[in-house]
Amino acid sequence: MTTVVDDLAQPHPAATNGATWQFIADGVMGGVSHGSMTRETIDGWAALRMRGTVSLDNNGGFIQMALDLSPDGSTIDASGFAGIEIDAIGNGETYNLHLRTTDITRPWQSYRQSFIAAETWETHRIPFTDFAPHRIETPLDLTKLRRIGILAIGRAFAADIGIGGLRFFT
């Protein structure tokens, strides 16, 4: 069983859950990576597409599409779910899913898991137990889940990823 977070049926940049997708690059922290987030049709699927260049110059290293899991930015309780299901297509590179909870107090903290966005559409099922804490010692508390991000991060490369849907699964 799944519960839709975004099926891309709403006008860009709105999500099915009532929140709004945001594009964020490392310029917020002094980096020089750049990119864009658009709504496109890729191989017949409606998609949210992020393209850009990740640069490690000036202590940078990421571009991101992020979505609050509640329209007002408050938390949701995802403890009844086993993980996240994401439909993705890309350029064969490794991308990250980052989760944020109210326990996160610094921009560099998150709970992370990576996946490869193949050159054909694939559905990835990522259990919450696979997410590792990054620069935070607090265990992932699914009752305090606030935001999810899809990132090109950590190395210099050309990013190109499309997301066709995002769901919680049991």
N, CA and C atoms as an extended XYZ file, in Angstrom:
510
Properties=species:S:1:pos:R:3:atomname:S:1:resname:S:1:resid:I:1 pbc="F F F"
N         0.850       -1.175        0.000 N   MET     1
C         0.000        0.000        0.000 CA  MET     1
C         0.897        1.240        0.000 C   MET     1
N         0.489        2.262       -0.732 N   THR     2
C         1.250        3.513       -0.786 CA  THR     2
C         0.338        4.703       -0.499 C   THR     2
N         0.951        5.787       -0.074 N   THR     3
C         0.273        7.061        0.119 CA  THR     3
C         1.041        8.105       -0.676 C   THR     3
N         0.350        8.801       -1.561 N   VAL     4
C         0.983        9.756       -2.466 CA  VAL     4
C         1.442       11.003       -1.718 C   VAL     4
N         2.687       11.395       -1.956 N   VAL     5
C         3.204       12.689       -1.525 CA  VAL     5
C         3.063       13.662       -2.690 C   VAL     5
N         3.520       13.215       -3.885 N   ASP     6
C         3.325       14.017       -5.093 CA  ASP     6
C         3.240       13.092       -6.296 C   ASP     6
N         2.165       13.240       -7.082 N   ASP     7
C         2.013       12.484       -8.329 CA  ASP     7
C         2.145       13.402       -9.540 C   ASP     7
N         2.564       14.633       -9.309 N   LEU     8
C         2.787       15.639      -10.340 CA  LEU     8
C         1.536       15.999      -11.129 C   LEU     8
N         0.380       15.879      -10.499 N   ALA     9
C        -0.881       16.248      -11.147 CA  ALA     9
C        -1.203       17.733      -10.981 C   ALA     9
N        -0.548       18.409      -10.049 N   GLN    10
C        -0.809       19.828       -9.798 CA  GLN    10
C         0.094       20.699      -10.678 C   GLN    10
N        -0.298       21.955      -10.918 N   PRO    11
C         0.553       22.854      -11.704 CA  PRO    11
C         1.872       23.121      -10.977 C   PRO    11
N         2.934       23.202      -11.740 N   HIS    12
C         4.281       23.452      -11.207 CA  HIS    12
C         4.335       24.787      -10.488 C   HIS    12
N         4.931       24.895       -9.326 N   PRO    13
C         5.687       23.917       -8.553 CA  PRO    13
C         4.882       23.267       -7.419 C   PRO    13
N         3.555       23.292       -7.509 N   ALA    14
C         2.722       22.712       -6.450 CA  ALA    14
C         2.832       21.189       -6.440 C   ALA    14
N         2.713       20.616       -5.252 N   ALA    15
C         2.730       19.165       -5.079 CA  ALA    15
C         1.343       18.689       -4.655 C   ALA    15
N         1.093       17.426       -4.805 N   THR    16
C        -0.190       16.819       -4.438 CA  THR    16
C        -0.520       17.053       -2.964 C   THR    16
N         0.518       17.080       -2.110 N   ASN    17
C         0.290       17.235       -0.665 CA  ASN    17
C        -0.034       18.678       -0.263 C   ASN    17
N        -0.089       19.598       -1.227 N   GLY    18
C        -0.428       20.989       -0.937 CA  GLY    18
C         0.774       21.886       -0.697 C   GLY    18
N         1.961       21.310       -0.605 N   ALA    19
C         3.191       22.097       -0.425 CA  ALA    19
C         3.752       22.476       -1.797 C   ALA    19
N         4.870       23.197       -1.788 N   THR    20
C         5.482       23.691       -3.013 CA  THR    20
C         6.930       23.229       -3.099 C   THR    20
N         7.301       22.674       -4.252 N   TRP    21
C         8.694       22.296       -4.490 CA  TRP    21
C         9.567       23.545       -4.552 C   TRP    21
N        10.786       23.428       -4.046 N   GLN    22
C        11.755       24.523       -4.087 CA  GLN    22
C        13.073       24.014       -4.657 C   GLN    22
N        13.737       24.865       -5.422 N   PHE    23
C        15.081       24.565       -5.907 CA  PHE    23
C        16.064       25.330       -5.029 C   PHE    23
N        17.094       24.636       -4.562 N   ILE    24
C        18.106       25.247       -3.701 CA  ILE    24
C        19.477       24.810       -4.201 C   ILE    24
N        20.393       25.753       -4.336 N   ALA    25
C        21.775       25.436       -4.698 CA  ALA    25
C        22.686       25.878       -3.563 C   ALA    25
N        23.926       25.430       -3.626 N   ASP    26
C        24.868       25.706       -2.551 CA  ASP    26
C        25.268       27.177       -2.435 C   ASP    26
N        24.786       28.014       -3.333 N   GLY    27
C        25.039       29.455       -3.225 CA  GLY    27
C        24.550       30.025       -1.906 C   GLY    27
N        23.557       29.369       -1.289 N   VAL    28
C        23.069       29.822        0.012 CA  VAL    28
C        24.149       29.700        1.080 C   VAL    28
N        25.196       28.906        0.767 N   MET    29
C        26.298       28.704        1.716 CA  MET    29
C        27.630       29.152        1.110 C   MET    29
N        27.595       29.905        0.009 N   GLY    30
C        28.810       30.423       -0.605 CA  GLY    30
C        29.338       29.625       -1.788 C   GLY    30
N        28.710       28.499       -2.123 N   GLY    31
C        29.163       27.680       -3.239 CA  GLY    31
C        28.781       28.284       -4.583 C   GLY    31
N        29.235       27.625       -5.647 N   VAL    32
C        28.995       28.141       -7.002 CA  VAL    32
C        28.276       27.137       -7.906 C   VAL    32
N        27.724       26.073       -7.346 N   SER    33
C        26.933       25.142       -8.157 CA  SER    33
C        25.696       25.882       -8.660 C   SER    33
N        25.187       25.437       -9.807 N   HIS    34
C        23.997       26.101      -10.351 CA  HIS    34
C        23.132       25.084      -11.081 C   HIS    34
N        21.868       25.446      -11.249 N   GLY    35
C        20.960       24.550      -11.947 CA  GLY    35
C        19.562       25.117      -12.005 C   GLY    35
N        18.615       24.232      -12.356 N   SER    36
C        17.225       24.651      -12.470 CA  SER    36
C        16.311       23.463      -12.178 C   SER    36
N        15.064       23.792      -11.898 N   MET    37
C        14.025       22.803      -11.668 CA  MET    37
C        12.854       23.179      -12.565 C   MET    37
N        12.430       22.247      -13.411 N   THR    38
C        11.341       22.505      -14.345 CA  THR    38
C        10.346       21.349      -14.306 C   THR    38
N         9.166       21.570      -14.869 N   ARG    39
C         8.182       20.504      -15.051 CA  ARG    39
C         8.208       20.160      -16.526 C   ARG    39
N         8.431       18.890      -16.845 N   GLU    40
C         8.535       18.438      -18.225 CA  GLU    40
C         7.871       17.087      -18.380 C   GLU    40
N         7.726       16.659      -19.610 N   THR    41
C         7.335       15.288      -19.904 CA  THR    41
C         8.588       14.576      -20.396 C   THR    41
N         8.923       13.467      -19.715 N   ILE    42
C        10.111       12.693      -20.077 CA  ILE    42
C         9.655       11.268      -20.384 C   ILE    42
N         9.866       10.839      -21.618 N   ASP    43
C         9.459        9.491      -22.054 CA  ASP    43
C         8.011        9.187      -21.684 C   ASP    43
N         7.124       10.174      -21.853 N   GLY    44
C         5.704        9.988      -21.627 CA  GLY    44
C         5.235       10.188      -20.190 C   GLY    44
N         6.144       10.467      -19.255 N   TRP    45
C         5.783       10.680      -17.845 CA  TRP    45
C         5.892       12.166      -17.499 C   TRP    45
N         4.914       12.677      -16.764 N   ALA    46
C         5.055       14.011      -16.178 CA  ALA    46
C         6.186       13.921      -15.164 C   ALA    46
N         7.079       14.905      -15.193 N   ALA    47
C         8.258       14.829      -14.329 CA  ALA    47
C         8.660       16.196      -13.803 C   ALA    47
N         9.203       16.168      -12.614 N   LEU    48
C         9.898       17.318      -12.048 CA  LEU    48
C        11.368       17.063      -12.348 C   LEU    48
N        11.993       17.961      -13.101 N   ARG    49
C        13.355       17.718      -13.577 CA  ARG    49
C        14.317       18.729      -13.002 C   ARG    49
N        15.432       18.224      -12.498 N   MET    50
C        16.507       19.081      -12.002 CA  MET    50
C        17.736       18.828      -12.865 C   MET    50
N        18.271       19.929      -13.380 N   ARG    51
C        19.499       19.883      -14.172 CA  ARG    51
C        20.447       20.925      -13.629 C   ARG    51
N        21.724       20.634      -13.750 N   GLY    52
C        22.701       21.628      -13.326 CA  GLY    52
C        24.089       21.061      -13.230 C   GLY    52
N        24.960       21.889      -12.697 N   THR    53
C        26.354       21.532      -12.514 CA  THR    53
C        26.704       21.662      -11.043 C   THR    53
N        27.176       20.564      -10.473 N   VAL    54
C        27.627       20.573       -9.085 CA  VAL    54
C        29.117       20.869       -9.095 C   VAL    54
N        29.504       21.874       -8.337 N   SER    55
C        30.899       22.283       -8.229 CA  SER    55
C        31.336       22.234       -6.768 C   SER    55
N        32.552       21.788       -6.539 N   LEU    56
C        33.100       21.773       -5.182 CA  LEU    56
C        33.843       23.071       -4.858 C   LEU    56
N        33.933       23.975       -5.831 N   ASP    57
C        34.628       25.244       -5.621 CA  ASP    57
C        33.954       26.057       -4.517 C   ASP    57
N        34.761       26.798       -3.795 N   ASN    58
C        34.272       27.711       -2.761 CA  ASN    58
C        33.464       26.973       -1.677 C   ASN    58
N        33.898       25.743       -1.367 N   ASN    59
C        33.253       24.896       -0.341 CA  ASN    59
C        31.812       24.534       -0.692 C   ASN    59
N        31.509       24.460       -1.985 N   GLY    60
C        30.168       24.092       -2.419 CA  GLY    60
C        30.045       22.599       -2.628 C   GLY    60
N        28.974       22.213       -3.316 N   GLY    61
C        28.847       20.819       -3.648 CA  GLY    61
C        27.452       20.254       -3.721 C   GLY    61
N        26.402       21.078       -3.988 N   PHE    62
C        25.073       20.483       -4.143 CA  PHE    62
C        24.109       21.380       -4.901 C   PHE    62
N        23.124       20.711       -5.519 N   ILE    63
C        21.882       21.338       -5.967 CA  ILE    63
C        20.770       20.418       -5.482 C   ILE    63
N        19.581       20.979       -5.254 N   GLN    64
C        18.535       20.226       -4.581 CA  GLN    64
C        17.135       20.657       -5.007 C   GLN    64
N        16.225       19.661       -5.082 N   MET    65
C        14.782       19.905       -5.150 CA  MET    65
C        14.242       19.474       -3.792 C   MET    65
N        13.543       20.349       -3.098 N   ALA    66
C        13.068       20.039       -1.750 CA  ALA    66
C        11.577       20.291       -1.636 C   ALA    66
N        10.944       19.483       -0.770 N   LEU    67
C         9.504       19.589       -0.572 CA  LEU    67
C         9.180       19.394        0.898 C   LEU    67
N         8.480       20.383        1.473 N   ASP    68
C         7.932       20.189        2.814 CA  ASP    68
C         6.860       19.106        2.717 C   ASP    68
N         6.750       18.304        3.754 N   LEU    69
C         5.791       17.202        3.731 CA  LEU    69
C         4.412       17.610        4.234 C   LEU    69
N         4.309       18.843        4.716 N   SER    70
C         3.033       19.424        5.111 CA  SER    70
C         2.964       20.816        4.486 C   SER    70
N         1.801       21.248        4.013 N   PRO    71
C         1.701       22.548        3.340 CA  PRO    71
C         2.176       23.734        4.192 C   PRO    71
N         2.029       23.642        5.515 N   ASP    72
C         2.440       24.752        6.380 CA  ASP    72
C         3.838       24.559        6.964 C   ASP    72
N         4.567       23.541        6.504 N   GLY    73
C         5.926       23.314        6.981 CA  GLY    73
C         6.012       22.582        8.310 C   GLY    73
N         4.863       22.193        8.850 N   SER    74
C         4.876       21.465       10.120 CA  SER    74
C         5.266       20.002        9.869 C   SER    74
N         5.356       19.246       10.935 N   THR    75
C         5.773       17.858       10.821 CA  THR    75
C         4.604       16.951       10.442 C   THR    75
N         4.976       15.787        9.940 N   ILE    76
C         4.009       14.718        9.738 CA  ILE    76
C         4.523       13.492       10.486 C   ILE    76
N         3.627       12.578       10.776 N   ASP    77
C         3.993       11.323       11.418 CA  ASP    77
C         4.010       10.248       10.341 C   ASP    77
N         5.205        9.811        9.960 N   ALA    78
C         5.359        8.782        8.934 CA  ALA    78
C         5.705        7.430        9.548 C   ALA    78
N         5.500        7.291       10.846 N   SER    79
C         5.892        6.058       11.532 CA  SER    79
C         5.060        4.845       11.105 C   SER    79
N         3.942        5.056       10.455 N   GLY    80
C         3.131        3.952        9.961 CA  GLY    80
C         3.578        3.433        8.602 C   GLY    80
N         4.637        4.021        8.065 N   PHE    81
C         5.140        3.634        6.751 CA  PHE    81
C         6.507        2.967        6.878 C   PHE    81
N         6.854        2.180        5.871 N   ALA    82
C         8.140        1.480        5.863 CA  ALA    82
C         9.231        2.279        5.156 C   ALA    82
N         8.835        3.191        4.243 N   GLY    83
C         9.840        3.947        3.514 CA  GLY    83
C         9.253        4.806        2.429 C   GLY    83
N        10.137        5.216        1.510 N   ILE    84
C         9.789        6.130        0.428 CA  ILE    84
C         9.953        5.414       -0.899 C   ILE    84
N         8.971        5.620       -1.766 N   GLU    85
C         8.998        5.084       -3.120 CA  GLU    85
C         9.101        6.271       -4.059 C   GLU    85
N        10.070        6.219       -4.971 N   ILE    86
C        10.293        7.335       -5.877 CA  ILE    86
C        10.496        6.819       -7.290 C   ILE    86
N         9.780        7.412       -8.246 N   ASP    87
C         9.954        7.095       -9.663 CA  ASP    87
C        10.987        8.079      -10.198 C   ASP    87
N        12.059        7.554      -10.786 N   ALA    88
C        13.143        8.436      -11.221 CA  ALA    88
C        13.727        7.989      -12.556 C   ALA    88
N        14.240        8.971      -13.269 N   ILE    89
C        15.003        8.766      -14.499 CA  ILE    89
C        16.146        9.768      -14.454 C   ILE    89
N        17.267        9.418      -15.034 N   GLY    90
C        18.382       10.357      -14.973 CA  GLY    90
C        19.463       10.041      -15.984 C   GLY    90
N        20.671       10.352      -15.581 N   ASN    91
C        21.825       10.188      -16.457 CA  ASN    91
C        22.795        9.132      -15.927 C   ASN    91
N        22.281        8.189      -15.134 N   GLY    92
C        23.112        7.109      -14.623 CA  GLY    92
C        23.970        7.483      -13.432 C   GLY    92
N        23.759        8.680      -12.895 N   GLU    93
C        24.542        9.157      -11.750 CA  GLU    93
C        23.861        8.796      -10.431 C   GLU    93
N        24.616        8.900       -9.361 N   THR    94
C        24.100        8.677       -8.016 CA  THR    94
C        23.559        9.983       -7.456 C   THR    94
N        22.345        9.914       -6.909 N   TYR    95
C        21.682       11.053       -6.276 CA  TYR    95
C        21.322       10.660       -4.851 C   TYR    95
N        20.961       11.628       -4.051 N   ASN    96
C        20.615       11.376       -2.658 CA  ASN    96
C        19.185       11.780       -2.361 C   ASN    96
N        18.581       11.046       -1.437 N   LEU    97
C        17.358       11.484       -0.771 CA  LEU    97
C        17.777       11.915        0.622 C   LEU    97
N        17.360       13.098        1.032 N   HIS    98
C        17.635       13.594        2.373 CA  HIS    98
C        16.324       13.847        3.088 C   HIS    98
N        16.247       13.390        4.320 N   LEU    99
C        15.094       13.650        5.172 CA  LEU    99
C        15.494       14.631        6.259 C   LEU    99
N        14.563       15.511        6.591 N   ARG   100
C        14.775       16.452        7.687 CA  ARG   100
C        13.628       16.304        8.681 C   ARG   100
N        13.976       16.369        9.946 N   THR   101
C        12.997       16.323       11.029 CA  THR   101
C        13.176       17.581       11.872 C   THR   101
N        12.348       17.740       12.868 N   THR   102
C        12.507       18.890       13.762 CA  THR   102
C        13.723       18.730       14.659 C   THR   102
N        14.357       17.559       14.682 N   ASP   103
C        15.604       17.370       15.425 CA  ASP   103
C        16.797       18.007       14.708 C   ASP   103
N        16.654       18.297       13.438 N   ILE   104
C        17.723       18.907       12.640 CA  ILE   104
C        17.804       20.387       13.001 C   ILE   104
N        19.003       20.822       13.411 N   THR   105
C        19.181       22.226       13.797 CA  THR   105
C        20.177       22.971       12.912 C   THR   105
N        20.915       22.251       12.073 N   ARG   106
C        21.928       22.858       11.203 CA  ARG   106
C        21.650       22.491        9.747 C   ARG   106
N        21.980       23.370        8.801 N   PRO   107
C        21.684       23.098        7.385 CA  PRO   107
C        22.408       21.862        6.846 C   PRO   107
N        23.547       21.502        7.388 N   TRP   108
C        24.334       20.373        6.886 CA  TRP   108
C        23.908       19.032        7.485 C   TRP   108
N        22.962       19.035        8.406 N   GLN   109
C        22.487       17.802        9.011 CA  GLN   109
C        21.318       17.232        8.205 C   GLN   109
N        21.224       15.909        8.170 N   SER   110
C        20.108       15.240        7.499 CA  SER   110
C        20.207       13.745        7.763 C   SER   110
N        19.220       13.034        7.258 N   TYR   111
C        19.241       11.577        7.206 CA  TYR   111
C        19.266       11.244        5.727 C   TYR   111
N        20.278       10.460        5.293 N   ARG   112
C        20.576       10.340        3.868 CA  ARG   112
C        20.582        8.898        3.369 C   ARG   112
N        20.194        8.774        2.112 N   GLN   113
C        20.352        7.512        1.389 CA  GLN   113
C        20.508        7.850       -0.087 C   GLN   113
N        21.372        7.124       -0.765 N   SER   114
C        21.602        7.398       -2.182 CA  SER   114
C        20.939        6.339       -3.063 C   SER   114
N        20.777        6.692       -4.325 N   PHE   115
C        20.231        5.787       -5.336 CA  PHE   115
C        20.759        6.234       -6.691 C   PHE   115
N        20.742        5.331       -7.644 N   ILE   116
C        21.192        5.660       -8.997 CA  ILE   116
C        19.967        5.936       -9.858 C   ILE   116
N        19.980        7.086      -10.521 N   ALA   117
C        18.906        7.442      -11.454 CA  ALA   117
C        19.334        6.968      -12.839 C   ALA   117
N        18.808        5.812      -13.238 N   ALA   118
C        19.156        5.200      -14.520 CA  ALA   118
C        18.605        6.020      -15.684 C   ALA   118
N        18.997        5.652      -16.873 N   GLU   119
C        18.566        6.370      -18.074 CA  GLU   119
C        17.179        5.951      -18.550 C   GLU   119
N        16.533        5.051      -17.820 N   THR   120
C        15.147        4.675      -18.062 CA  THR   120
C        14.408        4.799      -16.733 C   THR   120
N        13.093        4.963      -16.801 N   TRP   121
C        12.301        5.113      -15.583 CA  TRP   121
C        12.425        3.870      -14.709 C   TRP   121
N        12.664        4.088      -13.425 N   GLU   122
C        12.700        3.015      -12.434 CA  GLU   122
C        12.013        3.493      -11.167 C   GLU   122
N        11.383        2.569      -10.472 N   THR   123
C        10.797        2.871       -9.171 CA  THR   123
C        11.739        2.339       -8.101 C   THR   123
N        12.167        3.229       -7.224 N   HIS   124
C        13.069        2.874       -6.125 CA  HIS   124
C        12.261        2.842       -4.835 C   HIS   124
N        12.374        1.746       -4.079 N   ARG   125
C        11.749        1.627       -2.747 CA  ARG   125
C        12.866        1.699       -1.731 C   ARG   125
N        12.879        2.761       -0.971 N   ILE   126
C        13.959        2.990       -0.014 CA  ILE   126
C        13.388        2.944        1.399 C   ILE   126
N        13.696        1.871        2.133 N   PRO   127
C        13.193        1.760        3.507 CA  PRO   127
C        13.786        2.854        4.402 C   PRO   127
N        12.992        3.319        5.356 N   PHE   128
C        13.499        4.317        6.303 CA  PHE   128
C        14.717        3.796        7.059 C   PHE   128
N        14.794        2.479        7.263 N   THR   129
C        15.932        1.899        7.984 CA  THR   129
C        17.242        2.052        7.215 C   THR   129
N        17.184        2.362        5.910 N   ASP   130
C        18.397        2.565        5.112 CA  ASP   130
C        18.962        3.979        5.222 C   ASP   130
N        18.194        4.903        5.780 N   PHE   131
C        18.662        6.285        5.890 CA  PHE   131
C        19.668        6.402        7.033 C   PHE   131
N        20.822        6.997        6.737 N   ALA   132
C        21.876        7.155        7.736 CA  ALA   132
C        21.921        8.601        8.209 C   ALA   132
N        22.121        8.810        9.516 N   PRO   133
C        22.262       10.179       10.012 CA  PRO   133
C        23.567       10.797        9.506 C   PRO   133
N        23.495       12.058        9.120 N   HIS   134
C        24.676       12.786        8.642 CA  HIS   134
C        24.896       13.999        9.529 C   HIS   134
N        25.996       13.983       10.254 N   ARG   135
C        26.379       15.064       11.167 CA  ARG   135
C        25.331       15.334       12.241 C   ARG   135
N        24.648       14.280       12.637 N   ILE   136
C        23.694       14.350       13.739 CA  ILE   136
C        23.697       12.980       14.413 C   ILE   136
N        23.651       12.981       15.724 N   GLU   137
C        23.679       11.716       16.458 CA  GLU   137
C        22.288       11.234       16.842 C   GLU   137
N        21.294       12.067       16.689 N   THR   138
C        19.927       11.709       17.037 CA  THR   138
C        19.370       10.726       16.013 C   THR   138
N        18.800        9.610       16.457 N   PRO   139
C        18.199        8.664       15.510 CA  PRO   139
C        17.018        9.297       14.770 C   PRO   139
N        16.760        8.797       13.576 N   LEU   140
C        15.634        9.280       12.772 CA  LEU   140
C        14.328        9.002       13.501 C   LEU   140
N        13.571       10.065       13.777 N   ASP   141
C        12.272        9.959       14.434 CA  ASP   141
C        11.198       10.270       13.399 C   ASP   141
N        10.542        9.237       12.909 N   LEU   142
C         9.559        9.398       11.833 CA  LEU   142
C         8.306       10.139       12.267 C   LEU   142
N         8.119       10.357       13.555 N   THR   143
C         6.966       11.142       14.015 CA  THR   143
C         7.227       12.637       13.873 C   THR   143
N         8.468       13.007       13.521 N   LYS   144
C         8.853       14.416       13.395 CA  LYS   144
C         9.332       14.761       11.986 C   LYS   144
N         8.896       14.010       10.988 N   LEU   145
C         9.362       14.221        9.619 CA  LEU   145
C         8.800       15.527        9.066 C   LEU   145
N         9.699       16.339        8.473 N   ARG   146
C         9.295       17.655        8.005 CA  ARG   146
C         9.528       17.893        6.515 C   ARG   146
N        10.636       17.383        5.971 N   ARG   147
C        10.994       17.742        4.601 CA  ARG   147
C        11.779       16.616        3.947 C   ARG   147
N        11.631       16.537        2.617 N   ILE   148
C        12.425       15.604        1.828 CA  ILE   148
C        13.137       16.386        0.731 C   ILE   148
N        14.363       15.994        0.442 N   GLY   149
C        15.120       16.617       -0.632 CA  GLY   149
C        15.688       15.566       -1.566 C   GLY   149
N        15.760       15.906       -2.837 N   ILE   150
C        16.427       15.082       -3.842 CA  ILE   150
C        17.628       15.894       -4.278 C   ILE   150
N        18.823       15.343       -4.062 N   LEU   151
C        20.039       16.119       -4.246 CA  LEU   151
C        21.031       15.482       -5.194 C   LEU   151
N        21.737       16.341       -5.906 N   ALA   152
C        22.991       16.019       -6.568 CA  ALA   152
C        24.038       16.630       -5.639 C   ALA   152
N        24.899       15.801       -5.056 N   ILE   153
C        25.727       16.294       -3.956 CA  ILE   153
C        27.064       15.556       -3.855 C   ILE   153
N        28.067       16.290       -3.370 N   GLY   154
C        29.292       15.682       -2.900 CA  GLY   154
C        30.432       15.503       -3.869 C   GLY   154
N        30.195       15.715       -5.146 N   ARG   155
C        31.259       15.607       -6.130 CA  ARG   155
C        30.902       16.475       -7.325 C   ARG   155
N        31.903       16.876       -8.081 N   ALA   156
C        31.670       17.705       -9.255 CA  ALA   156
C        31.127       16.828      -10.383 C   ALA   156
N        29.939       17.166      -10.872 N   PHE   157
C        29.355       16.435      -11.995 CA  PHE   157
C        28.178       17.195      -12.576 C   PHE   157
N        27.759       16.759      -13.785 N   ALA   158
C        26.576       17.313      -14.437 CA  ALA   158
C        25.377       16.507      -13.975 C   ALA   158
N        24.424       17.178      -13.361 N   ALA   159
C        23.231       16.530      -12.824 CA  ALA   159
C        22.079       16.642      -13.808 C   ALA   159
N        21.309       15.567      -13.916 N   ASP   160
C        20.100       15.556      -14.731 CA  ASP   160
C        19.220       14.426      -14.211 C   ASP   160
N        18.193       14.783      -13.444 N   ILE   161
C        17.311       13.787      -12.848 CA  ILE   161
C        15.866       14.241      -12.971 C   ILE   161
N        14.995       13.295      -13.283 N   GLY   162
C        13.564       13.548      -13.333 CA  GLY   162
C        12.864       12.678      -12.305 C   GLY   162
N        11.890       13.269      -11.631 N   ILE   163
C        11.089       12.552      -10.634 CA  ILE   163
C         9.651       12.502      -11.156 C   ILE   163
N         9.094       11.295      -11.247 N   GLY   164
C         7.747       11.130      -11.775 CA  GLY   164
C         6.704       10.861      -10.712 C   GLY   164
N         7.123       10.684       -9.473 N   GLY   165
C         6.198       10.443       -8.383 CA  GLY   165
C         6.967       10.158       -7.104 C   GLY   165
N         6.319       10.481       -5.990 N   LEU   166
C         6.925       10.308       -4.669 CA  LEU   166
C         5.829        9.837       -3.726 C   LEU   166
N         6.078        8.699       -3.060 N   ARG   167
C         5.064        8.079       -2.200 CA  ARG   167
C         5.716        7.507       -0.942 C   ARG   167
N         4.914        7.354        0.092 N   PHE   168
C         5.284        6.534        1.241 CA  PHE   168
C         4.728        5.145        0.980 C   PHE   168
N         5.472        4.107        1.394 N   PHE   169
C         4.939        2.746        1.255 CA  PHE   169
C         4.943        2.035        2.599 C   PHE   169
N         4.052        1.039        2.716 N   THR   170
C         3.976        0.241        3.952 CA  THR   170
C         4.573       -1.129        3.720 C   THR   170
